[in-house]
Amino acid sequence: MDKIIIRNLEVFANHGVFPEETKLGQKFLVSAKLLCDTRRAGRTDELEHSIHYGLVAEAITSHMKTHTKKLIEAAAEELAEHLLLTFPLMRGIVLEIQKPWAPVGLPLETVSVKIERGWRRAYVAFGSNMGDKRAHIEAGIQFLKEEKRIRVGRLSDMIITEPYGGVEQDEFLNGCLELDTLLSPHELLEVLHKAEQQEKRERLVHWGPRTLDLDLLFYENEVLESEELAVPHPELEKRLFVLEPLAQIAPYKVHPVLGKRVKTLLEELLEKTTEG
């Protein structure tokens, strides 16, 4: 990824824990590496195909002055998100905020916080087998679209599938979607649960009927496991109702654990199903 670099932009602002910091203010130095694709701008010599670093510097200055925080960690987090939401061509940012006059009573040169944030690609499976299934799914997708830190991309067809897991129930309407997000995996999971709750999802029976089911399948190439979340989604390679729609929108996505493309996993599962 190409980079446009702003180094040591001076901003006088009022961030700090102590009253004298918030009242009197102090100097901060802000540096930013803007991650983007500059090739088209380089080929055409047209600014519209790149990120206007002058406008970025103005945005940094304005935001630092008008959004006061106690911690520079919070200032950095909020500023990075603001810039990523404001400039569409910015895929990521490495942001450092230095505090040269940190009030610690010791002869240090500066204190700084440096973070890297950016848009991350994720894939989500959706399904419903209660009530107006299509309406539940469309409402859930709309919920995601209204979250500013999520950009919904490609959608698969909605396919009718038989229930999975041995619980007697109505057939499902299933599909998959692609999204880019500024949220962490756990933050994204929380939003998915809120979308389910909006459609009055109840978790009464494992693999039971549901108004809306949203499962995080992949988050970039992350491999995570906690009590709340496992990524990639466990056993997705065994589920036709996931692989069939996922292969429509991401056939060449590689499973980070199995090392196989989605289309290959689908072909292998179809072969096993036929043999069985």
Disulfide bonds with the S-S distance in Angstrom:
none
